[in-house]
Amino acid sequence: MDNLLKVENLIRAGQLNNNPHLVAEYKAKLAGEFSFFMGLLEDILTRKPSWWVAQRKEYKSDSACDKSWEMTEDGINEMGLRLRIKRCEKLINALGTLLKVVEMEIKNI
């Protein structure tokens, strides 16, 4: 099971609420995954302009060319990476909230 799905399931089940060390560990792992996915997206986006310019003359509109890009392997991967990156961001934010709650509890003790 990948880290994203594992963390999602742990958060949904409430199994990370009382373990700030594990929360911090998962937050760091997700930050690494976020960076990795951004690197992959960067590679795709550096190839996109040359493909787009070469293909544009084959289509009647920019929109049609964009849709054609979305059907390529790179286009499909771009969409998937954007969604994974968004998932990483949301999970990192959720883990940050759990850490903040623990921090506030410690300050109140």
C-alpha positions as CSV (number, residue, x, y, z in Angstrom):
1,M,0.0,0.0,0.0
2,D,1.4,3.4,-0.9
3,N,2.0,6.1,1.8
4,L,-0.9,8.3,0.6
5,L,-3.5,5.5,1.0
6,K,-1.9,4.3,4.3
7,V,-2.1,7.8,5.8
8,E,-5.6,8.4,4.5
9,N,-6.8,5.2,6.1
10,L,-5.1,6.0,9.4
11,I,-6.5,9.5,9.5
12,R,-10.0,8.3,8.6
13,A,-9.9,5.6,11.4
14,G,-8.6,8.2,13.9
15,Q,-5.5,6.0,14.6
16,L,-3.1,8.9,14.6
17,N,-4.8,11.1,17.1
18,N,-2.7,10.1,20.1
19,N,0.7,9.5,18.4
20,P,2.4,12.8,17.6
21,H,5.7,11.1,16.7
22,L,4.1,8.9,14.1
23,V,2.2,11.9,12.8
24,A,5.4,13.8,12.4
25,E,7.1,10.8,10.7
26,Y,4.2,10.5,8.2
27,K,4.2,14.3,7.6
28,A,7.9,14.1,6.7
29,K,7.3,11.0,4.4
30,L,4.5,12.8,2.6
31,A,6.7,15.9,2.1
32,G,9.2,13.6,0.4
33,E,6.5,12.1,-1.8
34,F,5.2,15.6,-2.6
35,S,8.7,16.6,-3.7
36,F,9.1,13.5,-5.8
37,F,5.8,14.0,-7.5
38,M,6.6,17.6,-8.2
39,G,9.9,16.5,-9.8
40,L,8.0,14.1,-12.1
41,L,5.5,16.8,-13.0
42,E,8.4,19.2,-13.7
43,D,9.8,16.7,-16.2
44,I,6.5,16.4,-18.0
45,L,5.9,20.1,-18.1
46,T,9.3,20.8,-19.6
47,R,8.4,18.5,-22.5
48,K,4.9,19.9,-23.0
49,P,5.7,23.2,-24.8
50,S,7.7,21.5,-27.6
51,W,5.0,18.9,-28.1
52,W,2.3,21.5,-28.1
53,V,4.1,23.8,-30.6
54,A,4.8,20.9,-32.9
55,Q,1.2,19.6,-32.8
56,R,-0.7,22.9,-32.8
57,K,-0.7,23.2,-36.5
58,E,-2.7,19.9,-36.8
59,Y,-5.7,21.3,-34.8
60,K,-8.2,24.0,-35.5
61,S,-8.0,25.4,-32.0
62,D,-5.9,25.6,-28.9
63,S,-8.6,23.7,-27.0
64,A,-8.5,20.8,-29.4
65,C,-4.7,20.6,-29.1
66,D,-5.0,20.7,-25.3
67,K,-7.4,17.8,-25.5
68,S,-5.1,15.9,-27.7
69,W,-2.3,16.4,-25.2
70,E,-4.5,15.1,-22.4
71,M,-4.8,11.8,-24.3
72,T,-1.0,11.3,-24.5
73,E,0.9,9.3,-21.9
74,D,2.4,12.5,-20.6
75,G,-0.9,14.2,-20.5
76,I,-2.5,11.4,-18.5
77,N,0.5,11.3,-16.2
78,E,0.3,15.1,-15.7
79,M,-3.3,14.8,-14.6
80,G,-2.5,11.9,-12.3
81,L,0.5,13.7,-10.7
82,R,-1.5,16.9,-10.1
83,L,-4.2,14.9,-8.3
84,R,-1.5,13.0,-6.2
85,I,0.1,16.3,-5.3
86,K,-3.2,17.7,-4.2
87,R,-3.8,14.6,-2.1
88,C,-0.3,15.0,-0.5
89,E,-1.1,18.7,0.3
90,K,-4.4,17.8,2.0
91,L,-2.9,15.0,4.0
92,I,0.1,17.1,5.1
93,N,-2.4,19.8,6.2
94,A,-4.4,17.3,8.2
95,L,-1.3,15.9,9.9
96,G,-0.2,19.5,10.7
97,T,-3.6,20.0,12.3
98,L,-3.2,16.9,14.5
99,L,0.3,18.1,15.5
100,K,-1.1,21.6,16.3
101,V,-3.8,20.0,18.6
102,V,-1.1,18.1,20.5
103,E,0.9,21.3,20.8
104,M,-2.0,23.2,22.2
105,E,-2.8,20.4,24.7
106,I,0.8,20.5,25.9
107,K,0.7,24.2,26.4
108,N,-2.5,23.9,28.5
109,I,-1.0,21.3,30.8
